[in-house]
C-alpha cells in the first residue's frame, strides 16, 4: 500500500515529513480509488480548492499564452499530498483544474487532458521517490540530486499532455510548440523544486517549536538542525541576510525599463547571496532564500523590464526560470554539502572522543592489571604495544621492546628458547598460542610466564597482528613444586610405614635365601674337609649359592624401588601374576594374622597398562588393611580376592570379613589423615586413591554382604593418559 495506508495522524505525518518512509514501490489499484470516508472526501475537496488557488497565483504571471506559466505551484502541492497522504487523493487535481477551466474559460477537452497529465505527473514523481528511496530531509547531496532529477522528469508527462492539447485546440500555433512545451515543463518543475522542500523543511521547524526536542519522531538529526537554526543570534542573522537578498533582487530586477550596469550587478548578487545563506543556515536558509528570490523574480517581471530587454517576453521568462532552477538546485546542494560536512565533523569529533575514551580505558586497564598485554606485527614481529606492567614481570622498560624487536627472544631462558620460537612461528599461521616458559630478567632472576595469544584479522580475513596476555606464574609454580615435594614426601612416608608393616614378611622372605646360602656353604665346606667334593659338586654348590643370592637381591631391589619410586612407568602387566607376587611379600603377616586367602581370578585376562611398582603398593596397602581389620573378629577370617574384566577395564576387589567401617565415617575413608587405627596416620587409602586415579583408574569401597568391607580398583586395559612424572603432582 502507499504512504496513506502506512501513516495515520499527526505523528505519522511528522515521520513522513522528516524522512520519507515509502514502503511500496508499486501503485496498487486500491490507491487510486475515491476515498471512502467523509473526512477523506472533505480533504479531497480542500485539496482541489487549494490547487485552484495556487493555480490562479501561477497564472497571474503573464507569458502571452493563455494557460501557460513559468511557475506552477499546484505541481508541488500535488506531489506533497501524494507524499504525505498517498495517491488516492488524485481526484483533487481534477477538481482544481475544473475550477481553473471555469475561471479561465478553458476548453473542457484541454482541461481534461491537462488534469490527466498532472495526475500522471504526481504519480510518476511519487513512484520515482519510492523507487530510489529518496530521503526528503535533503541532508545528503545524493538525495538533493535525485529529487532534482525527479522534479525535472515527472513534468515531462504533463507538459506533453498540456501543450499537445493546446495545439490541437488551436489555442497556440504549432510553430510555438517548443516554447510552450518548455515553459510548461519548466513551470511544473519550478513548482516542485520550490514548494516541496520548503514545506517539508519548515514544517519540521514548526513542529519542533510546538513540541520541543522531546518529540522523538522528528529524529535526533532533524532536532539538532532545528536547535541549530533557532539560536537567538542566528535568527537575527538570517533576518538581515533575507532583507539584503530581497533588496538586491527587487532593485536589480524591477523598476526600470532599461537596466543599468549597477542594477545588473545587484541582480547577479542574488545567486552568491542565496548560496551564502544556504551555507550559513543550510536547508532552512536554502529553501527560504530560493522561494523568496523566485517570487520576486517571477512576480516583479513586466514585459520590457528586467535584465533582458532585448529578447522576447517568453524567452526572458524562460531565462529567468532557468536562473531560478539553477539557484534553487545550487542552494540545496550547497546546503546538503555543508550539512554533510557538519555531520562528518560531528561524527569525527564523536569518533575522536570515543577513541580517546577507548584509549583511556585501555591505558587504565593496561597500566593497572598485573598481566602484560602485548600486540605485535605478524609479518616482522616488531612490537606495536606492550603494557607498562612488563617492568615488574620482565624487569625491562617498554621502550626496550619497541627499540629492539629481539628483546623478547633474548629474555627467554636458553632451555626454553627453541621450543617457544617454534610455537610462536606456528602461532602466526594457525592462530593458536598458549604455553608456559621461563624468562631471565636482567638481574638474573628466573621467572615463569604463562602466555596466551590470539590472532587479529584484517578486512581481507588474513592475520596481520598478534595479541596476547602474559602472566607471571612464578609463585604458582613454586607452590606447585612445593606441593609436589610435600606429596612425594607423604607418599614416601606411606611407603616407609608400609615397609615397617612388611618388616616381618620381608625378614622371613630374605631369611629363606640366606638360610639356603648358609646351608649350601656349610655342606660344601664339610664335604671338602672329608675329601668328597668333586669339581661337579663345586659347580653345583656355587650355582645354588648364586641363585639364592639373586633371589635375595630381587627382594631387596623390590623394597628399594617401592620406597624410592616417584614417577609413573607404564608397561603391560599380568594383573593375576602381579597380585600373587605381591601377596608373597605379606605372606608372613597373613599367616600370623590367621587369615585365609581365597582367589577368584579371571581366566585369560588381557594385560593392563600400569606401573607395576605403584600398583603393587596399592595392593599391599589394601591387603594389610584387610588383614588388620579382621584381627578383632572371632569368626573365621577370610580375604577374598577377585579379578575380572568389565569393558575396557580390569577390576581387582578385596572382600574381608572384618569389623567394617561405621556408616557415618564411610564418606571420609579416602580423605587424607583419616584413619580408624589407633597407630595409623591416615595416608594409605588417600595415596592409594591418588595413585589409581593418576593411572586412569578408580578406587571404590562399599560395605560387604553381612559383614566386612570391600575395596576395589579398576585399571584400563590401555592407559588413557600419557602422563609424565608430573602426573603424581596431585597426590
Secondary structure as UniProt FT lines:
FT   HELIX           3..6
FT   HELIX           9..18
FT   HELIX           29..32
FT   HELIX           38..59
FT   TURN            66..67
FT   HELIX           73..85
FT   HELIX           87..89
FT   HELIX           91..104
FT   HELIX           108..131
FT   TURN            132..133
FT   TURN            136..137
FT   HELIX           141..168
FT   TURN            169..170
FT   HELIX           174..176
FT   HELIX           177..211
FT   TURN            213..214
FT   HELIX           216..218
FT   HELIX           220..229
FT   HELIX           232..253
FT   HELIX           261..299
FT   TURN            303..304
FT   TURN            309..310
FT   HELIX           313..368
FT   STRAND          372..377
FT   TURN            378..380
FT   STRAND          383..386
FT   TURN            388..389
FT   HELIX           390..394
FT   HELIX           398..403
FT   TURN            405..406
FT   HELIX           407..411
FT   HELIX           414..430
FT   STRAND          432..440
FT   TURN            442..443
FT   STRAND          446..457
FT   TURN            459..460
FT   STRAND          463..472
FT   HELIX           474..501
FT   HELIX           503..529
FT   TURN            530..531
FT   HELIX           535..564
FT   STRAND          571..573
FT   HELIX           575..585
FT   HELIX           587..592
FT   TURN            593..594
FT   STRAND          596..600
FT   TURN            603..604
FT   STRAND          608..610
FT   HELIX           612..629
FT   TURN            630..632
FT   STRAND          638..646
FT   TURN            647..648
FT   STRAND          649..655
FT   HELIX           663..668
FT   TURN            669..670
FT   TURN            672..673
FT   HELIX           684..694
FT   TURN            695..696
FT   STRAND          698..703
FT   STRAND          709..716
FT   HELIX           725..728
FT   TURN            729..730
//
